């Protein structure tokens, strides 16, 4: 899977952040733009990640039961 970009929603857990990924696509029949959101529990080793930051995440081996992604970098 390619890298995904999303917004940090929560940093309350140790070494874990919750990232929201928004997938936008055009409806095949009605041609309207549709947004779908998904929340990922992401392993975080970086310092200084705060709620509202944009981050890039990548898929990795399972770190725990819910964490299959890691934070690659912080954007802006």
C-alpha positions in Angstrom: 0.0 0.0 0.0 1.2 3.5 -0.7 1.8 6.2 1.9 -1.4 7.9 3.2 -1.8 11.5 4.4 -4.1 12.5 7.1 -4.9 14.6 10.2 -4.0 13.7 13.8 -7.2 13.4 15.9 -5.8 12.1 19.2 -2.4 11.8 21.0 -3.7 10.6 24.3 -2.1 7.1 24.2 1.6 6.4 24.7 3.4 6.0 21.3 0.0 5.8 19.5 -1.9 8.5 17.5 -5.3 8.3 15.9 -5.1 9.6 12.3 -8.1 10.4 10.1 -7.8 9.6 6.4 -10.3 11.2 4.0 -10.9 9.4 0.7 -12.8 11.5 -1.9 -14.2 10.1 -5.1 -16.9 10.8 -7.6 -20.1 8.8 -7.4 -20.4 6.5 -10.5 -24.0 7.3 -11.2 -24.8 10.7 -9.7 -21.4 12.2 -10.4 -21.4 14.0 -7.0 -18.2 14.2 -4.9 -18.4 11.8 -2.0 -16.1 11.9 1.1 -15.4 8.8 3.2 -13.4 8.9 6.4 -11.5 6.2 8.2 -9.6 6.4 11.5 -6.3 4.5 11.9 -4.4 3.7 15.1 -0.8 4.5 14.1 2.4 3.8 15.9 4.4 7.0 16.6 8.1 7.3 17.5 8.4 11.0 16.5 8.5 13.8 19.0 6.2 16.9 18.8 3.2 15.4 17.0 0.1 17.3 18.1 -3.6 17.2 17.4 -4.4 18.8 14.1 -1.0 18.1 12.5 -0.9 16.6 9.0 1.2 13.4 8.9 2.2 10.8 6.4 1.7 7.2 7.4 2.9 3.9 5.9 1.8 0.3 6.3 4.1 -2.0 8.3 4.1 -5.3 10.1 1.6 -5.5 13.0 2.9 -3.6 16.0 -0.1 -4.5 18.1 -3.6 -5.8 17.6 -4.9 -2.5 16.1 -1.7 -0.8 14.9 -0.5 -1.8 11.3 0.8 1.7 10.3 3.6 3.9 11.4 4.1 7.7 11.2 6.7 8.4 8.5 6.8 12.2 8.7 5.0 15.3 9.8 3.9 17.7 7.1 4.0 21.4 8.0 
